[in-house]
C-alpha cells in the first residue's frame, strides 16, 4: 500500500470478511472509476486485477504496469 500511495494512487483497504461483490457495488455507487483487487493469488504472483467500474473491463497487471498507468492517467487512480 505504501508504494501505491507514493505513486499518488488513492488506496483503501477493505474488510476481507465482506463479499467482494458488495464492496464493488459500494465503490460503483461512490463513482470510483477504477478498482484494484489483490487476493491471495495476486499477492503470490505480485499482480493485481484492475477493474474499470461501469464498463466491466478487467485486466491483470503488475506493479510496473500500474506505475505507468499512474503517470498517464493520474486523476483516474
ZADOMAR-427527 format. One record per residue (C-alpha): residue in three letters; x, y, z. Coordinates in steps of 0.25 Angstrom, whole numbers, padded with zeros to 4 digits, always signed. Each point is the difference from the previous one (the first is absolute). Layout:
ALAXYZ/...
This chain:
UNK+0000+0000+0000/UNK+0011+0010+0003/UNK+0006-0002-0014/UNK-0013+0003-0006/UNK-0002+0013+0009/UNK+0014+0004-0005/UNK-0005+0000-0014/UNK-0012+0009+0004/UNK-0010-0011-0001/UNK-0012+0000+0010/UNK+0000-0012+0008/UNK-0011-0007+0009/UNK+0001-0013+0007/UNK-0013-0007+0002/UNK-0004-0011+0009/UNK+0003-0014-0005/UNK-0013-0005+0007/UNK-0009+0008-0010/UNK-0003-0006-0013/UNK+0007+0007-0012/UNK-0013+0002-0008/UNK-0005+0008+0012/UNK+0013+0009+0000/UNK+0000+0002-0015/UNK-0015+0004+0000/UNK+0003+0010+0011/UNK+0012+0006-0007/UNK-0008+0001-0013/UNK-0011+0007+0008/UNK+0011+0010+0004/UNK+0004+0001-0015/UNK+0014-0005+0002/UNK+0005-0002-0014/UNK+0011-0011+0002/UNK+0001-0011+0011/UNK+0013-0008+0002/UNK-0003-0013+0006/UNK+0011-0008+0007/UNK-0004-0014+0005/UNK+0009-0012+0004/UNK+0004-0004-0014/UNK+0003+0015-0004/UNK+0009+0001+0013/UNK+0007-0013-0003/UNK+0003+0005-0015/UNK+0002+0015+0004/UNK-0011+0004-0009/UNK-0014+0007+0001/UNK-0013-0001-0007/UNK-0003+0014-0005/UNK-0015+0002-0003/UNK-0007+0012-0007/UNK-0013+0001+0007/UNK-0012+0003-0009/UNK+0007-0006-0012/UNK+0003-0014+0005/UNK+0014+0000-0005/UNK+0010-0008+0008/UNK+0014-0003-0001/UNK+0012-0006+0008/UNK+0012+0009+0001/UNK+0013+0001+0008/UNK+0005+0012+0008/UNK+0008+0005-0011/UNK-0012+0001-0009/UNK-0008+0007+0010/UNK+0012+0010+0002/UNK-0001+0003-0015/UNK-0015+0002+0001/UNK+0001+0009+0012/UNK+0009+0009-0009/UNK-0009+0000-0012/UNK-0013+0002+0007/UNK+0002+0005+0015/UNK-0014+0005+0002/UNK-0006-0013-0002/UNK+0008-0007+0010/
